[in-house]
């Protein structure tokens, strides 16, 4: 576990993730606590795609894959899942911290009932959506055994949910959907059902990675793509 | 013991990485020699189950290397590829602990095994250094230690001495000799000198085909009476000789240009006198791998 910690959370990742979140908080100021959710969740998902993508691919990039491949499949997969969980927990922690940074930028009164309840929403939402996007990114990169293919596909999915295209999707398929609730939470409340649905998809993809980690890294060479 | 029968690996683009290769490798260090693209890496990739052959059989210690047995085969193998990246933020000890855990080494025996390997590879004093702080030779020794952590029956090392200074090269070679006493070691290299000082038997591959398989001594004997030297007075003379013969050595001295060459018969260049010399393994390798060219010349 300690080694997986050092492998999946190197200093440069810690630095760029914090800088990214901080810059986002600076360039996209919010006015109400509920607005923080609409900003922090997609930002964190974007970060998750880039942050988690190489937890297995680093073995390819750093020329260790031919040795890593020889390890028993179960233990290889266990290491990849551990690395994933370490990065995932770190991203959720970022949400826990940066929510308050947004609040501080708003000069709001801290610890009001609304702020605390929206904080709870924020943790729950980011837990589910970050898990989906992180899992999508890892799965795509591992499937193609190519960092750029995996990143481009995952980022394309993210863009779909953050552009007008999402309006053509049924609400249940819109991962960042909110419902109008004029009486509470400043007018909108997140849909949790669709987020939970995507979380389940994320867990399934993570399980499927067992098959991807098991494959020979030289599969493409044998297929003549040398 | 490794038995390789009619092994062929053909890529989809039609190129044959290996073409009908037959080999028997017993305990001890077995050398694998050949130019770049000869098929050495392909053979090692088949043995490490990274590649599935198109045709032929490979049997490692009575286990047939087929996809159903890959798990079993992988357990028997320790592998040090030519370029092995290390986890930059882990220390030497952590690297070995991590590899041991990933290999499923018994946690009780793990500590003892790591201590033994750190001692044997002279890495004990560097165990707390991070991999990114290590020299090339130290990294290679860590690579060798990680390959041996499971006590493999077959150790495969791919050009382990490339880019190392002479002292480190000798150290790595000696380690291989020590570790090769009770297991099979497949030692791939194009540094002929390394093979000469570690192996008894070797195989030469060329364009995917086996062109020699036997003892080093026999290979040298084959080249006996086919290696010559002479002293040339000018570059023009050298060019005349080079046009017709395979030069294996060239040295400028006060007397002229001292050259060494291989030839099927006594070289015949007007005005130049050639003398027989005792072949080295390098001469023998060049002679063997150029044999078919002699016909053309």
Interface residues (C-beta under 8 A of the other chain):
Chain A: X2 X3 X6 X7 X10 X62 X63 X64 X66 X67 X68 X69 X70 X71 X72 X73 X75 X76 X79 X216 X217 X218 X221 X222 X223 X224 X225 X226
Chain B: X11 X12 X13 X45 X48 X49 X50 X51 X52 X71 X74 X75 X77 X79 X80 X81 X83 X84 X85 X86 X87 X88 X89 X90 X94 X97 X98 X99 X101 X102 X103 X104 X146 X147
